[in-house]
Structure formats: C-alpha cells, structure tokens
Amino acid sequence: MSKKKGKKKKSPQKVSLKNFIEYVCLGCKIVEKVPKEVVEYFDMMDDGDTSIPPRFSCESCGAEMFPKTI
Ligand SMILES: [Zn+2]
C-alpha cells in the first residue's frame, strides 16, 4: 500500500496584475503604477530596509515620487 503524499508547493509570489503600487509625483502630480515586485526589488537594493518604500523620480519632471497607498 503506497500512498503518495500530495505536497502542495507554495508559490512564493503569485504574479498578479493587480499588484501595483501607485506612486504620485510631488512635482506634476502624475500618478504612476509601479509593479510591486519592482518596488520590492528596489527595496532590497536599498540597504535591505523594507519598512521604507523606495522612491522613484518622475520621468516627466524629475521630482520625487512617493507611494500613494501608505
Ligand atoms: Zn513629475
């Protein structure tokens, strides 16, 4: 009698199109949607401090962009 154990593999990250973080520009108030995984990637590059979200600079005016959803 052999029973196979169905081990469910947990996928660490489900790729969802809804996983966007809205960044708003301080200069021109443009709102840009940045994929969460991109934000997390920059977060890891940035001293590994994940409590502080990374900042991006606006492509149209060069001002700093801050996450809207915090
Ligand atoms: Zn801007």
PDB file of the backbone (N, CA, C, O) and the ligand in Angstrom, with CONECT records:
HET     ZN  A 101       1
ATOM      1  N   MET A   1       0.832  -1.197   0.000  1.00  0.00           N
ATOM      2  CA  MET A   1       0.000   0.000   0.000  1.00  0.00           C
ATOM      3  C   MET A   1       0.874   1.257   0.000  1.00  0.00           C
ATOM      4  O   MET A   1       1.593   1.553   0.955  1.00  0.00           O
ATOM      5  N   SER A   2       0.783   1.924  -1.030  1.00  0.00           N
ATOM      6  CA  SER A   2       1.587   3.142  -1.102  1.00  0.00           C
ATOM      7  C   SER A   2       0.691   4.336  -1.393  1.00  0.00           C
ATOM      8  O   SER A   2      -0.098   4.370  -2.338  1.00  0.00           O
ATOM      9  N   LYS A   3       0.864   5.265  -0.551  1.00  0.00           N
ATOM     10  CA  LYS A   3       0.052   6.472  -0.733  1.00  0.00           C
ATOM     11  C   LYS A   3       0.980   7.651  -0.997  1.00  0.00           C
ATOM     12  O   LYS A   3       1.900   7.956  -0.239  1.00  0.00           O
ATOM     13  N   LYS A   4       0.691   8.265  -2.070  1.00  0.00           N
ATOM     14  CA  LYS A   4       1.536   9.423  -2.381  1.00  0.00           C
ATOM     15  C   LYS A   4       1.024  10.639  -1.629  1.00  0.00           C
ATOM     16  O   LYS A   4      -0.157  10.986  -1.649  1.00  0.00           O
ATOM     17  N   LYS A   5       1.953  11.242  -0.987  1.00  0.00           N
ATOM     18  CA  LYS A   5       1.569  12.465  -0.286  1.00  0.00           C
ATOM     19  C   LYS A   5       1.599  13.633  -1.261  1.00  0.00           C
ATOM     20  O   LYS A   5       2.624  13.968  -1.854  1.00  0.00           O
ATOM     21  N   GLY A   6       0.476  14.208  -1.389  1.00  0.00           N
ATOM     22  CA  GLY A   6       0.415  15.350  -2.314  1.00  0.00           C
ATOM     23  C   GLY A   6       0.918  16.604  -1.651  1.00  0.00           C
ATOM     24  O   GLY A   6       0.178  17.356  -1.017  1.00  0.00           O
ATOM     25  N   LYS A   7       2.181  16.796  -1.819  1.00  0.00           N
ATOM     26  CA  LYS A   7       2.739  18.012  -1.229  1.00  0.00           C
ATOM     27  C   LYS A   7       2.424  19.200  -2.118  1.00  0.00           C
ATOM     28  O   LYS A   7       2.773  19.248  -3.298  1.00  0.00           O
ATOM     29  N   LYS A   8       1.782  20.109  -1.527  1.00  0.00           N
ATOM     30  CA  LYS A   8       1.462  21.303  -2.311  1.00  0.00           C
ATOM     31  C   LYS A   8       2.614  22.283  -2.204  1.00  0.00           C
ATOM     32  O   LYS A   8       3.031  22.693  -1.121  1.00  0.00           O
ATOM     33  N   LYS A   9       3.090  22.627  -3.342  1.00  0.00           N
ATOM     34  CA  LYS A   9       4.182  23.615  -3.333  1.00  0.00           C
ATOM     35  C   LYS A   9       3.592  25.005  -3.269  1.00  0.00           C
ATOM     36  O   LYS A   9       2.734  25.399  -4.060  1.00  0.00           O
ATOM     37  N   LYS A  10       4.082  25.705  -2.313  1.00  0.00           N
ATOM     38  CA  LYS A  10       3.608  27.083  -2.206  1.00  0.00           C
ATOM     39  C   LYS A  10       4.416  27.959  -3.152  1.00  0.00           C
ATOM     40  O   LYS A  10       5.642  28.033  -3.084  1.00  0.00           O
ATOM     41  N   SER A  11       3.707  28.590  -3.997  1.00  0.00           N
ATOM     42  CA  SER A  11       4.416  29.527  -4.859  1.00  0.00           C
ATOM     43  C   SER A  11       4.637  30.809  -4.064  1.00  0.00           C
ATOM     44  O   SER A  11       3.693  31.399  -3.538  1.00  0.00           O
ATOM     45  N   PRO A  12       5.872  31.224  -3.987  1.00  0.00           N
ATOM     46  CA  PRO A  12       6.205  32.376  -3.139  1.00  0.00           C
ATOM     47  C   PRO A  12       5.519  33.661  -3.578  1.00  0.00           C
ATOM     48  O   PRO A  12       5.108  34.481  -2.757  1.00  0.00           O
ATOM     49  N   GLN A  13       5.412  33.809  -4.839  1.00  0.00           N
ATOM     50  CA  GLN A  13       4.792  35.055  -5.301  1.00  0.00           C
ATOM     51  C   GLN A  13       3.874  34.789  -6.472  1.00  0.00           C
ATOM     52  O   GLN A  13       4.297  34.346  -7.540  1.00  0.00           O
ATOM     53  N   LYS A  14       2.626  35.068  -6.243  1.00  0.00           N
ATOM     54  CA  LYS A  14       1.691  34.963  -7.358  1.00  0.00           C
ATOM     55  C   LYS A  14       1.794  36.231  -8.184  1.00  0.00           C
ATOM     56  O   LYS A  14       1.688  37.349  -7.680  1.00  0.00           O
ATOM     57  N   VAL A  15       1.996  36.020  -9.427  1.00  0.00           N
ATOM     58  CA  VAL A  15       2.103  37.184 -10.293  1.00  0.00           C
ATOM     59  C   VAL A  15       0.694  37.671 -10.637  1.00  0.00           C
ATOM     60  O   VAL A  15      -0.062  37.027 -11.364  1.00  0.00           O
ATOM     61  N   SER A  16       0.401  38.782 -10.104  1.00  0.00           N
ATOM     62  CA  SER A  16      -0.917  39.339 -10.348  1.00  0.00           C
ATOM     63  C   SER A  16      -0.788  40.731 -10.934  1.00  0.00           C
ATOM     64  O   SER A  16       0.065  41.528 -10.545  1.00  0.00           O
ATOM     65  N   LEU A  17      -1.654  40.985 -11.867  1.00  0.00           N
ATOM     66  CA  LEU A  17      -1.607  42.304 -12.498  1.00  0.00           C
ATOM     67  C   LEU A  17      -2.126  43.386 -11.565  1.00  0.00           C
ATOM     68  O   LEU A  17      -1.940  44.581 -11.791  1.00  0.00           O
ATOM     69  N   LYS A  18      -2.781  42.925 -10.510  1.00  0.00           N
ATOM     70  CA  LYS A  18      -3.335  43.914  -9.588  1.00  0.00           C
ATOM     71  C   LYS A  18      -2.298  44.379  -8.575  1.00  0.00           C
ATOM     72  O   LYS A  18      -2.533  45.320  -7.817  1.00  0.00           O
ATOM     73  N   ASN A  19      -1.164  43.719  -8.572  1.00  0.00           N
ATOM     74  CA  ASN A  19      -0.138  44.085  -7.600  1.00  0.00           C
ATOM     75  C   ASN A  19       0.670  45.285  -8.058  1.00  0.00           C
ATOM     76  O   ASN A  19       1.844  45.183  -8.414  1.00  0.00           O
ATOM     77  N   PHE A  20       0.014  46.388  -8.036  1.00  0.00           N
ATOM     78  CA  PHE A  20       0.707  47.619  -8.396  1.00  0.00           C
ATOM     79  C   PHE A  20       0.647  48.583  -7.223  1.00  0.00           C
ATOM     80  O   PHE A  20      -0.316  48.606  -6.457  1.00  0.00           O
ATOM     81  N   ILE A  21       1.681  49.361  -7.109  1.00  0.00           N
ATOM     82  CA  ILE A  21       1.679  50.405  -6.097  1.00  0.00           C
ATOM     83  C   ILE A  21       1.664  51.740  -6.827  1.00  0.00           C
ATOM     84  O   ILE A  21       2.471  52.003  -7.719  1.00  0.00           O
ATOM     85  N   GLU A  22       0.728  52.558  -6.420  1.00  0.00           N
ATOM     86  CA  GLU A  22       0.600  53.843  -7.089  1.00  0.00           C
ATOM     87  C   GLU A  22       1.571  54.847  -6.480  1.00  0.00           C
ATOM     88  O   GLU A  22       1.609  55.066  -5.269  1.00  0.00           O
ATOM     89  N   TYR A  23       2.337  55.435  -7.353  1.00  0.00           N
ATOM     90  CA  TYR A  23       3.267  56.480  -6.924  1.00  0.00           C
ATOM     91  C   TYR A  23       2.782  57.808  -7.490  1.00  0.00           C
ATOM     92  O   TYR A  23       2.397  57.919  -8.654  1.00  0.00           O
ATOM     93  N   VAL A  24       2.816  58.788  -6.635  1.00  0.00           N
ATOM     94  CA  VAL A  24       2.387  60.102  -7.097  1.00  0.00           C
ATOM     95  C   VAL A  24       3.574  61.062  -7.076  1.00  0.00           C
ATOM     96  O   VAL A  24       4.367  61.086  -6.134  1.00  0.00           O
ATOM     97  N   CYS A  25       3.667  61.840  -8.126  1.00  0.00           N
ATOM     98  CA  CYS A  25       4.779  62.775  -8.259  1.00  0.00           C
ATOM     99  C   CYS A  25       4.504  64.044  -7.476  1.00  0.00           C
ATOM    100  O   CYS A  25       3.400  64.588  -7.511  1.00  0.00           O
ATOM    101  N   LEU A  26       5.525  64.508  -6.768  1.00  0.00           N
ATOM    102  CA  LEU A  26       5.356  65.736  -5.989  1.00  0.00           C
ATOM    103  C   LEU A  26       5.374  66.965  -6.883  1.00  0.00           C
ATOM    104  O   LEU A  26       4.873  68.024  -6.507  1.00  0.00           O
ATOM    105  N   GLY A  27       5.949  66.818  -8.057  1.00  0.00           N
ATOM    106  CA  GLY A  27       6.062  67.952  -8.958  1.00  0.00           C
ATOM    107  C   GLY A  27       4.816  68.150  -9.799  1.00  0.00           C
ATOM    108  O   GLY A  27       4.098  69.138  -9.652  1.00  0.00           O
ATOM    109  N   CYS A  28       4.571  67.188 -10.689  1.00  0.00           N
ATOM    110  CA  CYS A  28       3.480  67.361 -11.640  1.00  0.00           C
ATOM    111  C   CYS A  28       2.242  66.553 -11.257  1.00  0.00           C
ATOM    112  O   CYS A  28       1.255  66.535 -11.992  1.00  0.00           O
ATOM    113  N   LYS A  29       2.298  65.890 -10.114  1.00  0.00           N
ATOM    114  CA  LYS A  29       1.160  65.147  -9.558  1.00  0.00           C
ATOM    115  C   LYS A  29       0.711  63.985 -10.437  1.00  0.00           C
ATOM    116  O   LYS A  29      -0.413  63.492 -10.334  1.00  0.00           O
ATOM    117  N   ILE A  30       1.607  63.577 -11.283  1.00  0.00           N
ATOM    118  CA  ILE A  30       1.265  62.445 -12.125  1.00  0.00           C
ATOM    119  C   ILE A  30       1.284  61.177 -11.275  1.00  0.00           C
ATOM    120  O   ILE A  30       2.097  61.039 -10.361  1.00  0.00           O
ATOM    121  N   VAL A  31       0.383  60.263 -11.588  1.00  0.00           N
ATOM    122  CA  VAL A  31       0.324  59.005 -10.837  1.00  0.00           C
ATOM    123  C   VAL A  31       0.832  57.880 -11.728  1.00  0.00           C
ATOM    124  O   VAL A  31       0.352  57.667 -12.841  1.00  0.00           O
ATOM    125  N   GLU A  32       1.803  57.181 -11.204  1.00  0.00           N
ATOM    126  CA  GLU A  32       2.382  56.096 -11.979  1.00  0.00           C
ATOM    127  C   GLU A  32       2.223  54.789 -11.218  1.00  0.00           C
ATOM    128  O   GLU A  32       2.449  54.723 -10.010  1.00  0.00           O
ATOM    129  N   LYS A  33       1.838  53.774 -11.932  1.00  0.00           N
ATOM    130  CA  LYS A  33       1.675  52.479 -11.291  1.00  0.00           C
ATOM    131  C   LYS A  33       2.950  51.671 -11.437  1.00  0.00           C
ATOM    132  O   LYS A  33       3.392  51.360 -12.543  1.00  0.00           O
ATOM    133  N   VAL A  34       3.524  51.342 -10.301  1.00  0.00           N
ATOM    134  CA  VAL A  34       4.764  50.573 -10.306  1.00  0.00           C
ATOM    135  C   VAL A  34       4.446  49.161  -9.803  1.00  0.00           C
ATOM    136  O   VAL A  34       3.845  48.996  -8.741  1.00  0.00           O
ATOM    137  N   PRO A  35       4.850  48.155 -10.565  1.00  0.00           N
ATOM    138  CA  PRO A  35       4.617  46.783 -10.103  1.00  0.00           C
ATOM    139  C   PRO A  35       5.271  46.532  -8.757  1.00  0.00           C
ATOM    140  O   PRO A  35       6.383  46.986  -8.492  1.00  0.00           O
ATOM    141  N   LYS A  36       4.557  45.799  -7.913  1.00  0.00           N
ATOM    142  CA  LYS A  36       5.028  45.561  -6.555  1.00  0.00           C
ATOM    143  C   LYS A  36       6.395  44.877  -6.538  1.00  0.00           C
ATOM    144  O   LYS A  36       7.235  45.147  -5.680  1.00  0.00           O
ATOM    145  N   GLU A  37       6.590  43.998  -7.495  1.00  0.00           N
ATOM    146  CA  GLU A  37       7.864  43.278  -7.494  1.00  0.00           C
ATOM    147  C   GLU A  37       9.021  44.203  -7.852  1.00  0.00           C
ATOM    148  O   GLU A  37      10.154  43.986  -7.421  1.00  0.00           O
ATOM    149  N   VAL A  38       8.737  45.216  -8.627  1.00  0.00           N
ATOM    150  CA  VAL A  38       9.778  46.205  -8.930  1.00  0.00           C
ATOM    151  C   VAL A  38      10.105  47.008  -7.680  1.00  0.00           C
ATOM    152  O   VAL A  38      11.268  47.288  -7.389  1.00  0.00           O
ATOM    153  N   VAL A  39       9.056  47.374  -6.944  1.00  0.00           N
ATOM    154  CA  VAL A  39       9.251  48.118  -5.701  1.00  0.00           C
ATOM    155  C   VAL A  39      10.039  47.272  -4.707  1.00  0.00           C
ATOM    156  O   VAL A  39      10.945  47.762  -4.032  1.00  0.00           O
ATOM    157  N   GLU A  40       9.675  45.989  -4.632  1.00  0.00           N
ATOM    158  CA  GLU A  40      10.370  45.104  -3.702  1.00  0.00           C
ATOM    159  C   GLU A  40      11.816  44.907  -4.116  1.00  0.00           C
ATOM    160  O   GLU A  40      12.704  44.776  -3.273  1.00  0.00           O
ATOM    161  N   TYR A  41      12.040  44.889  -5.398  1.00  0.00           N
ATOM    162  CA  TYR A  41      13.413  44.732  -5.893  1.00  0.00           C
ATOM    163  C   TYR A  41      14.266  45.925  -5.482  1.00  0.00           C
ATOM    164  O   TYR A  41      15.386  45.768  -4.997  1.00  0.00           O
ATOM    165  N   PHE A  42      13.720  47.110  -5.683  1.00  0.00           N
ATOM    166  CA  PHE A  42      14.468  48.312  -5.300  1.00  0.00           C
ATOM    167  C   PHE A  42      14.605  48.402  -3.794  1.00  0.00           C
ATOM    168  O   PHE A  42      15.580  48.944  -3.273  1.00  0.00           O
ATOM    169  N   ASP A  43      13.614  47.864  -3.106  1.00  0.00           N
ATOM    170  CA  ASP A  43      13.654  47.842  -1.654  1.00  0.00           C
ATOM    171  C   ASP A  43      14.842  47.035  -1.158  1.00  0.00           C
ATOM    172  O   ASP A  43      15.516  47.415  -0.201  1.00  0.00           O
ATOM    173  N   MET A  44      15.086  45.919  -1.822  1.00  0.00           N
ATOM    174  CA  MET A  44      16.188  45.058  -1.413  1.00  0.00           C
ATOM    175  C   MET A  44      17.537  45.688  -1.743  1.00  0.00           C
ATOM    176  O   MET A  44      18.518  45.500  -1.025  1.00  0.00           O
ATOM    177  N   MET A  45      17.568  46.428  -2.826  1.00  0.00           N
ATOM    178  CA  MET A  45      18.807  47.096  -3.209  1.00  0.00           C
ATOM    179  C   MET A  45      19.114  48.237  -2.249  1.00  0.00           C
ATOM    180  O   MET A  45      20.269  48.596  -2.020  1.00  0.00           O
ATOM    181  N   ASP A  46      18.058  48.784  -1.704  1.00  0.00           N
ATOM    182  CA  ASP A  46      18.190  49.975  -0.886  1.00  0.00           C
ATOM    183  C   ASP A  46      18.396  49.596   0.576  1.00  0.00           C
ATOM    184  O   ASP A  46      17.478  49.704   1.388  1.00  0.00           O
ATOM    185  N   ASP A  47      19.591  49.159   0.901  1.00  0.00           N
ATOM    186  CA  ASP A  47      20.002  48.825   2.264  1.00  0.00           C
ATOM    187  C   ASP A  47      19.198  47.692   2.891  1.00  0.00           C
ATOM    188  O   ASP A  47      19.398  47.364   4.061  1.00  0.00           O
ATOM    189  N   GLY A  48      18.305  47.100   2.133  1.00  0.00           N
ATOM    190  CA  GLY A  48      17.526  45.987   2.650  1.00  0.00           C
ATOM    191  C   GLY A  48      16.485  46.394   3.679  1.00  0.00           C
ATOM    192  O   GLY A  48      15.913  45.541   4.359  1.00  0.00           O
ATOM    193  N   ASP A  49      16.243  47.661   3.792  1.00  0.00           N
ATOM    194  CA  ASP A  49      15.233  48.119   4.725  1.00  0.00           C
ATOM    195  C   ASP A  49      13.879  48.137   4.027  1.00  0.00           C
ATOM    196  O   ASP A  49      13.569  49.031   3.239  1.00  0.00           O
ATOM    197  N   THR A  50      13.090  47.124   4.342  1.00  0.00           N
ATOM    198  CA  THR A  50      11.829  47.000   3.613  1.00  0.00           C
ATOM    199  C   THR A  50      10.704  47.810   4.250  1.00  0.00           C
ATOM    200  O   THR A  50       9.592  47.866   3.723  1.00  0.00           O
ATOM    201  N   SER A  51      11.002  48.435   5.383  1.00  0.00           N
ATOM    202  CA  SER A  51       9.948  49.220   6.015  1.00  0.00           C
ATOM    203  C   SER A  51       9.790  50.571   5.329  1.00  0.00           C
ATOM    204  O   SER A  51       8.749  51.222   5.413  1.00  0.00           O
ATOM    205  N   ILE A  52      10.848  50.960   4.655  1.00  0.00           N
ATOM    206  CA  ILE A  52      10.777  52.225   3.917  1.00  0.00           C
ATOM    207  C   ILE A  52      10.686  51.922   2.430  1.00  0.00           C
ATOM    208  O   ILE A  52      11.601  51.333   1.855  1.00  0.00           O
ATOM    209  N   PRO A  53       9.612  52.313   1.822  1.00  0.00           N
ATOM    210  CA  PRO A  53       9.474  52.053   0.394  1.00  0.00           C
ATOM    211  C   PRO A  53      10.458  52.893  -0.416  1.00  0.00           C
ATOM    212  O   PRO A  53      10.760  54.031  -0.058  1.00  0.00           O
ATOM    213  N   PRO A  54      10.948  52.326  -1.498  1.00  0.00           N
ATOM    214  CA  PRO A  54      11.897  53.073  -2.320  1.00  0.00           C
ATOM    215  C   PRO A  54      11.217  54.237  -3.031  1.00  0.00           C
ATOM    216  O   PRO A  54      10.010  54.238  -3.270  1.00  0.00           O
ATOM    217  N   ARG A  55      12.023  55.203  -3.350  1.00  0.00           N
ATOM    218  CA  ARG A  55      11.482  56.368  -4.045  1.00  0.00           C
ATOM    219  C   ARG A  55      11.893  56.321  -5.500  1.00  0.00           C
ATOM    220  O   ARG A  55      12.963  55.831  -5.858  1.00  0.00           O
ATOM    221  N   PHE A  56      11.042  56.826  -6.292  1.00  0.00           N
ATOM    222  CA  PHE A  56      11.368  56.930  -7.704  1.00  0.00           C
ATOM    223  C   PHE A  56      11.334  58.390  -8.104  1.00  0.00           C
ATOM    224  O   PHE A  56      10.700  59.218  -7.451  1.00  0.00           O
ATOM    225  N   SER A  57      12.019  58.685  -9.178  1.00  0.00           N
ATOM    226  CA  SER A  57      11.930  60.051  -9.657  1.00  0.00           C
ATOM    227  C   SER A  57      11.089  60.090 -10.924  1.00  0.00           C
ATOM    228  O   SER A  57      11.135  59.190 -11.763  1.00  0.00           O
ATOM    229  N   CYS A  58      10.334  61.148 -11.028  1.00  0.00           N
ATOM    230  CA  CYS A  58       9.385  61.303 -12.124  1.00  0.00           C
ATOM    231  C   CYS A  58      10.118  61.415 -13.454  1.00  0.00           C
ATOM    232  O   CYS A  58      11.142  62.086 -13.580  1.00  0.00           O
ATOM    233  N   GLU A  59       9.552  60.733 -14.433  1.00  0.00           N
ATOM    234  CA  GLU A  59      10.203  60.767 -15.739  1.00  0.00           C
ATOM    235  C   GLU A  59       9.925  62.058 -16.487  1.00  0.00           C
ATOM    236  O   GLU A  59      10.688  62.450 -17.371  1.00  0.00           O
ATOM    237  N   SER A  60       8.831  62.717 -16.131  1.00  0.00           N
ATOM    238  CA  SER A  60       8.500  63.925 -16.889  1.00  0.00           C
ATOM    239  C   SER A  60       9.058  65.191 -16.278  1.00  0.00           C
ATOM    240  O   SER A  60       9.400  66.124 -17.005  1.00  0.00           O
ATOM    241  N   CYS A  61       9.160  65.249 -14.932  1.00  0.00           N
ATOM    242  CA  CYS A  61       9.664  66.491 -14.343  1.00  0.00           C
ATOM    243  C   CYS A  61      10.879  66.274 -13.441  1.00  0.00           C
ATOM    244  O   CYS A  61      11.551  67.234 -13.065  1.00  0.00           O
ATOM    245  N   GLY A  62      11.159  65.022 -13.095  1.00  0.00           N
ATOM    246  CA  GLY A  62      12.357  64.745 -12.311  1.00  0.00           C
ATOM    247  C   GLY A  62      12.168  64.881 -10.817  1.00  0.00           C
ATOM    248  O   GLY A  62      13.102  64.668 -10.044  1.00  0.00           O
ATOM    249  N   ALA A  63      10.958  65.236 -10.405  1.00  0.00           N
ATOM    250  CA  ALA A  63      10.694  65.361  -8.974  1.00  0.00           C
ATOM    251  C   ALA A  63      10.546  63.977  -8.349  1.00  0.00           C
ATOM    252  O   ALA A  63      10.428  62.970  -9.046  1.00  0.00           O
ATOM    253  N   GLU A  64      10.554  63.953  -7.021  1.00  0.00           N
ATOM    254  CA  GLU A  64      10.440  62.679  -6.319  1.00  0.00           C
ATOM    255  C   GLU A  64       9.000  62.177  -6.345  1.00  0.00           C
ATOM    256  O   GLU A  64       8.040  62.946  -6.299  1.00  0.00           O
ATOM    257  N   MET A  65       8.894  60.860  -6.422  1.00  0.00           N
ATOM    258  CA  MET A  65       7.572  60.254  -6.390  1.00  0.00           C
ATOM    259  C   MET A  65       7.418  59.467  -5.104  1.00  0.00           C
ATOM    260  O   MET A  65       8.331  58.757  -4.682  1.00  0.00           O
ATOM    261  N   PHE A  66       6.284  59.595  -4.501  1.00  0.00           N
ATOM    262  CA  PHE A  66       6.021  58.900  -3.246  1.00  0.00           C
ATOM    263  C   PHE A  66       4.871  57.917  -3.430  1.00  0.00           C
ATOM    264  O   PHE A  66       3.946  58.150  -4.208  1.00  0.00           O
ATOM    265  N   PRO A  67       4.953  56.824  -2.701  1.00  0.00           N
ATOM    266  CA  PRO A  67       3.854  55.860  -2.797  1.00  0.00           C
ATOM    267  C   PRO A  67       2.552  56.436  -2.263  1.00  0.00           C
ATOM    268  O   PRO A  67       2.514  57.073  -1.211  1.00  0.00           O
ATOM    269  N   LYS A  68       1.499  56.195  -3.009  1.00  0.00           N
ATOM    270  CA  LYS A  68       0.219  56.775  -2.661  1.00  0.00           C
ATOM    271  C   LYS A  68      -0.488  55.963  -1.582  1.00  0.00           C
ATOM    272  O   LYS A  68      -1.217  56.501  -0.749  1.00  0.00           O
ATOM    273  N   THR A  69      -0.259  54.690  -1.621  1.00  0.00           N
ATOM    274  CA  THR A  69      -1.038  53.791  -0.772  1.00  0.00           C
ATOM    275  C   THR A  69      -0.347  53.504   0.548  1.00  0.00           C
ATOM    276  O   THR A  69      -0.233  52.347   0.955  1.00  0.00           O
ATOM    277  N   ILE A  70       0.104  54.529   1.206  1.00  0.00           N
ATOM    278  CA  ILE A  70       0.694  54.336   2.535  1.00  0.00           C
ATOM    279  C   ILE A  70       0.256  55.469   3.444  1.00  0.00           C
ATOM    280  O   ILE A  70       0.637  55.505   4.614  1.00  0.00           O
TER     281      ILE A  70
HETATM  282 ZN    ZN A 101       6.506  64.803 -12.232  1.00  0.00          ZN2+
END
